[in-house]
Amino acid sequence: MMTASQSDRLNKKDLLGIEDLSKEEIELILNNADAFKEVLTRDIKKVPTLRGKTVINLFLEPSTRTRTSFEIAEKRLSADTINISAQGSSLVKGETLKDMAKNLEAMNPDIIVIRHSASGSPHMLARLCRFSVINAGDGAHEHPTQALLDMLTIREKRGGLSGLKIAIVGDILHSRVARSNIFGLTRMGANVRVIGPPTLIPPFVEDLGVEVYHDLKEGVRGMDIIMMLRIQKERENRSLFPTIREYARFFCLTKERVALAKDDCLIMHPGPINRGVEIDPEVADGPYSVILNQVTNGVAIRMAVLYLLSGEKG
């Protein structure tokens, strides 16, 4: 594995998606996150790594976990942090994202973390501006730091990723988490399958190297990891299944359905959880759930990404 001592920064200005990362770059981020997890266990959870650096969190979509963990990661690294939301910005007055970005650039920040409902927004900023851009979720395209924290959680619990059988269940069509995880997990050697009703599976998804199942019981059979996804009603422009109750009847992960997977199968979810819709409360809070581990690892992953993109020496 590549370690931070062999290469102490990513060979790129921005983190826009997992699709752009090599296996070695993914390992570099995961290894650095392992080191930063130690910082989070100290009494004083702060290091001077990004002292004097300015990071702007530009969250133009609602977020709890991602926004909070980025802000905590920045503060743990001693960066100066500024938060901007859609309602508190000039976007509500008609300013374009391009004009906003150029105005922010004139203030000379070092990194901008952006979440936006339009796919490709971070890529546009990265082309226009000198500062580093981190994609915190763009439309239904990618969510790279979520996939990285998922891979870190799996690696911690299973010792590696290669050869594992991983099922991603739910609204694959609208899920940026699913796309980033498919890119990352297959690149790291895992065997990935997606499970959901035909209307929530994107066409030609098999071209990404995954298997497709429409029956949850058959799909989770023998799996090492089951990753559940939220139904994203906010991104649907038409009804893709009869009712939420009907969806839950066939695709909610219950204790009985988990029993079809391996005995030590890990249960994951990027959040927020809709209990009783995509996952039963007994499973979400059960002994094999690593959902809260994912949240903890989110801070370490974001610390690692900020550090590596900053180019600072440890």
C-alpha positions as CSV (number, residue, x, y, z in Angstrom):
1,M,0.0,0.0,0.0
2,M,1.1,3.6,-0.6
3,T,1.5,5.5,2.6
4,A,1.7,9.2,3.4
5,S,5.5,8.9,3.8
6,Q,5.8,7.8,0.2
7,S,3.5,10.5,-1.2
8,D,2.1,13.2,1.0
9,R,-0.4,14.8,-1.3
10,L,-2.9,13.8,-4.1
11,N,-1.6,14.6,-7.5
12,K,-4.5,16.8,-8.3
13,K,-6.0,20.2,-7.2
14,D,-9.5,19.0,-6.5
15,L,-11.6,16.0,-5.3
16,L,-14.5,15.9,-7.7
17,G,-15.4,12.2,-7.7
18,I,-14.2,8.6,-7.0
19,E,-14.3,7.9,-10.7
20,D,-11.2,10.1,-11.1
21,L,-9.2,8.3,-8.4
22,S,-6.8,5.4,-8.9
23,K,-6.6,2.5,-6.5
24,E,-3.4,4.0,-5.1
25,E,-5.0,7.4,-4.5
26,I,-7.9,5.8,-2.7
27,E,-5.5,3.8,-0.5
28,L,-3.5,7.0,0.2
29,I,-6.6,8.8,1.5
30,L,-7.7,5.8,3.6
31,N,-4.2,5.5,5.1
32,N,-4.2,9.2,6.0
33,A,-7.6,8.9,7.5
34,D,-6.4,6.0,9.7
35,A,-3.7,8.4,11.1
36,F,-6.2,11.2,11.7
37,K,-8.5,8.9,13.7
38,E,-5.8,8.9,16.4
39,V,-6.2,12.7,16.7
40,L,-9.9,12.3,17.3
41,T,-9.2,10.1,20.4
42,R,-7.0,12.7,22.1
43,D,-8.2,15.0,25.0
44,I,-7.3,18.0,22.8
45,K,-8.6,17.0,19.4
46,K,-6.7,19.6,17.4
47,V,-3.5,19.8,15.2
48,P,-2.1,22.9,13.5
49,T,-1.9,21.3,10.0
50,L,-4.1,23.9,8.2
51,R,-3.4,26.9,10.4
52,G,-3.7,30.0,8.2
53,K,-5.7,28.2,5.6
54,T,-9.3,29.3,4.7
55,V,-12.0,26.8,3.9
56,I,-15.5,27.8,2.7
57,N,-18.3,25.4,3.1
58,L,-20.8,26.2,0.3
59,F,-23.8,24.0,1.0
60,L,-26.6,24.8,-1.3
61,E,-28.6,21.7,-0.4
62,P,-29.8,20.6,3.0
63,S,-27.2,18.5,5.0
64,T,-26.5,17.5,8.5
65,R,-23.8,14.8,8.6
66,T,-21.7,15.9,5.7
67,R,-21.7,19.6,6.5
68,T,-21.1,19.1,10.2
69,S,-18.3,16.6,9.7
70,F,-16.6,18.8,7.2
71,E,-16.8,21.7,9.6
72,I,-15.5,19.6,12.5
73,A,-12.7,18.2,10.3
74,E,-11.6,21.8,9.4
75,K,-11.6,22.9,13.0
76,R,-9.7,19.9,14.1
77,L,-7.0,20.9,11.5
78,S,-7.1,24.6,12.7
79,A,-8.4,26.0,9.5
80,D,-10.4,29.2,9.3
81,T,-13.9,28.0,8.4
82,I,-16.7,30.0,6.7
83,N,-20.2,28.5,6.1
84,I,-22.5,29.7,3.4
85,S,-26.0,28.4,2.7
86,A,-28.4,29.0,-0.2
87,Q,-30.8,31.2,1.9
88,G,-27.9,33.2,3.3
89,S,-26.3,33.9,0.0
90,S,-26.9,36.3,-3.0
91,L,-28.2,33.3,-5.0
92,V,-31.6,34.2,-3.6
93,K,-31.2,37.6,-5.3
94,G,-30.5,36.0,-8.7
95,E,-26.7,35.8,-8.6
96,T,-25.3,32.9,-10.6
97,L,-23.0,30.2,-9.2
98,K,-20.3,31.3,-11.5
99,D,-20.4,34.9,-10.3
100,M,-20.5,33.8,-6.7
101,A,-17.5,31.6,-7.2
102,K,-15.5,34.4,-8.9
103,N,-16.3,36.8,-6.0
104,L,-15.3,34.2,-3.5
105,E,-12.1,33.6,-5.4
106,A,-11.3,37.3,-5.1
107,M,-11.2,36.8,-1.3
108,N,-8.5,34.2,-1.8
109,P,-9.8,31.1,0.0
110,D,-7.7,28.0,-0.2
111,I,-10.5,25.3,-0.4
112,I,-14.2,25.4,-1.2
113,V,-16.4,22.4,-0.2
114,I,-19.6,22.5,-2.3
115,R,-22.9,20.6,-2.2
116,H,-25.3,21.5,-5.0
117,S,-28.4,20.0,-6.6
118,A,-27.0,20.3,-10.1
119,S,-24.7,17.5,-11.3
120,G,-21.3,18.9,-12.4
121,S,-21.4,22.1,-10.3
122,P,-18.1,21.3,-8.5
123,H,-16.5,20.6,-11.9
124,M,-17.5,24.0,-13.2
125,L,-16.0,25.7,-10.1
126,A,-12.8,23.7,-10.5
127,R,-12.4,24.8,-14.1
128,L,-13.1,28.5,-13.3
129,C,-11.2,29.0,-10.1
130,R,-7.7,28.6,-8.6
131,F,-8.8,27.3,-5.2
132,S,-9.2,23.6,-4.5
133,V,-12.7,22.2,-4.8
134,I,-14.1,19.3,-2.8
135,N,-17.4,17.7,-4.0
136,A,-19.7,17.2,-1.1
137,G,-22.4,15.9,-3.3
138,D,-23.6,17.1,-6.7
139,G,-27.1,16.2,-7.8
140,A,-27.5,12.5,-8.5
141,H,-23.9,12.3,-9.8
142,E,-21.3,11.6,-7.0
143,H,-20.5,11.9,-3.3
144,P,-16.9,11.0,-3.1
145,T,-16.2,11.5,0.6
146,Q,-19.2,9.4,1.6
147,A,-17.8,6.5,-0.5
148,L,-14.4,7.0,1.1
149,L,-15.8,6.8,4.6
150,D,-17.8,3.7,3.7
151,M,-14.6,2.1,2.3
152,L,-12.7,3.1,5.5
153,T,-15.4,1.5,7.7
154,I,-15.4,-1.7,5.7
155,R,-11.6,-1.9,5.7
156,E,-11.5,-1.4,9.5
157,K,-14.1,-4.1,10.1
158,R,-13.0,-6.6,7.5
159,G,-9.3,-5.9,7.1
160,G,-9.6,-5.1,3.4
161,L,-12.0,-4.7,0.5
162,S,-10.8,-7.1,-2.2
163,G,-13.0,-10.1,-2.7
164,L,-15.9,-9.0,-0.5
165,K,-19.5,-9.4,-1.6
166,I,-21.3,-6.1,-1.2
167,A,-25.0,-5.4,-2.0
168,I,-26.2,-1.8,-2.5
169,V,-30.0,-1.7,-2.0
170,G,-32.6,0.9,-2.9
171,D,-32.9,4.0,-5.0
172,I,-29.8,3.4,-7.2
173,L,-31.2,5.6,-10.0
174,H,-31.0,8.9,-8.0
175,S,-28.2,8.0,-5.6
176,R,-24.8,9.8,-5.8
177,V,-23.7,7.6,-2.9
178,A,-24.4,4.5,-4.9
179,R,-22.4,5.8,-7.9
180,S,-19.4,6.7,-5.9
181,N,-19.4,3.5,-4.0
182,I,-19.7,1.4,-7.2
183,F,-16.7,3.2,-8.7
184,G,-14.6,2.9,-5.5
185,L,-15.6,-0.6,-4.3
186,T,-15.1,-2.2,-7.8
187,R,-11.8,-0.4,-8.2
188,M,-10.6,-1.9,-4.8
189,G,-11.6,-5.4,-5.9
190,A,-14.9,-5.9,-4.3
191,N,-17.8,-7.8,-5.9
192,V,-20.8,-5.4,-6.1
193,R,-24.4,-6.0,-6.8
194,V,-27.3,-3.5,-6.8
195,I,-30.8,-4.4,-5.7
196,G,-34.0,-2.5,-6.3
197,P,-37.2,-2.3,-8.3
198,P,-36.6,-2.0,-12.1
199,T,-37.8,1.6,-12.0
200,L,-35.0,2.6,-9.6
201,I,-32.1,0.8,-11.4
202,P,-30.4,3.0,-14.0
203,P,-30.1,1.5,-17.5
204,F,-26.7,0.0,-18.4
205,V,-25.6,0.0,-14.8
206,E,-24.1,-3.5,-15.5
207,D,-21.5,-1.7,-17.6
208,L,-20.0,-0.4,-14.3
209,G,-19.1,-4.0,-13.3
210,V,-22.0,-4.8,-11.1
211,E,-24.7,-7.4,-11.0
212,V,-28.4,-6.4,-10.9
213,Y,-31.1,-8.0,-8.7
214,H,-34.8,-7.1,-8.3
215,D,-35.5,-9.5,-5.5
216,L,-34.1,-8.4,-2.1
217,K,-34.1,-11.9,-0.6
218,E,-32.1,-13.3,-3.5
219,G,-29.9,-10.3,-3.7
220,V,-28.7,-10.3,-0.1
221,R,-28.1,-14.0,0.0
222,G,-24.5,-14.7,1.1
223,M,-23.4,-11.1,1.2
224,D,-20.6,-9.8,3.4
225,I,-21.9,-6.2,3.4
226,I,-25.4,-4.8,2.9
227,M,-25.6,-1.0,2.2
228,M,-29.1,0.4,2.3
229,L,-30.1,3.7,0.5
230,R,-32.8,6.2,1.2
231,I,-35.7,6.7,-1.2
232,Q,-34.9,10.2,-2.6
233,K,-38.4,11.6,-3.3
234,E,-36.9,15.1,-3.7
235,R,-35.1,14.0,-6.9
236,E,-38.0,12.1,-8.4
237,N,-40.1,13.9,-11.1
238,R,-42.5,11.1,-11.4
239,S,-43.9,8.2,-9.4
240,L,-41.6,5.2,-9.7
241,F,-43.4,2.8,-7.4
242,P,-47.0,2.6,-6.2
243,T,-46.6,3.7,-2.5
244,I,-43.9,3.9,0.2
245,R,-45.8,1.2,2.0
246,E,-45.6,-1.0,-1.1
247,Y,-41.8,-0.3,-1.5
248,A,-41.2,-1.2,2.2
249,R,-43.1,-4.5,1.8
250,F,-40.6,-5.7,-0.8
251,F,-37.3,-3.8,-0.1
252,C,-37.2,-3.0,3.6
253,L,-34.3,-4.8,5.3
254,T,-35.7,-6.8,8.1
255,K,-34.1,-9.2,10.5
256,E,-35.4,-12.1,8.6
257,R,-33.9,-10.9,5.3
258,V,-30.5,-10.1,7.0
259,A,-30.5,-13.8,8.1
260,L,-30.0,-14.8,4.4
261,A,-26.7,-13.0,4.3
262,K,-23.5,-14.1,6.0
263,D,-23.7,-14.5,9.8
264,D,-21.4,-11.6,10.4
265,C,-22.8,-9.4,7.6
266,L,-22.2,-5.6,8.2
267,I,-25.2,-3.3,7.8
268,M,-24.5,0.2,6.4
269,H,-26.6,3.3,5.6
270,P,-25.3,6.8,4.5
271,G,-28.3,8.5,6.3
272,P,-30.7,10.0,7.0
273,I,-32.5,6.7,7.8
274,N,-36.2,6.3,7.1
275,R,-37.0,3.7,9.7
276,G,-39.5,1.1,8.6
277,V,-39.1,2.1,5.0
278,E,-35.7,1.0,3.8
279,I,-34.5,-0.5,7.1
280,D,-36.2,-2.0,10.1
281,P,-35.3,-0.3,13.5
282,E,-34.2,-3.6,14.9
283,V,-31.6,-4.0,12.1
284,A,-30.5,-0.3,12.1
285,D,-29.7,-0.6,15.9
286,G,-28.6,-4.2,15.8
287,P,-25.2,-5.7,16.6
288,Y,-23.9,-5.8,13.0
289,S,-24.9,-2.2,12.2
290,V,-21.9,0.1,11.6
291,I,-24.0,3.2,10.7
292,L,-22.6,5.3,13.6
293,N,-19.0,4.0,12.7
294,Q,-19.6,5.5,9.3
295,V,-20.4,8.9,10.9
296,T,-17.3,8.8,13.0
297,N,-15.1,7.9,10.1
298,G,-16.6,10.8,8.1
299,V,-14.6,13.3,10.1
300,A,-11.3,11.4,9.7
301,I,-11.8,11.0,5.9
302,R,-12.6,14.7,5.5
303,M,-9.5,15.6,7.6
304,A,-7.4,13.4,5.3
305,V,-8.9,14.9,2.1
306,L,-8.4,18.5,3.3
307,Y,-4.8,17.7,4.4
308,L,-3.9,16.0,1.1
309,L,-5.4,18.7,-1.1
310,S,-3.7,21.5,1.0
311,G,-0.3,20.1,0.1
312,E,0.9,20.7,3.7
313,K,3.6,18.5,5.2
314,G,2.7,16.6,8.3
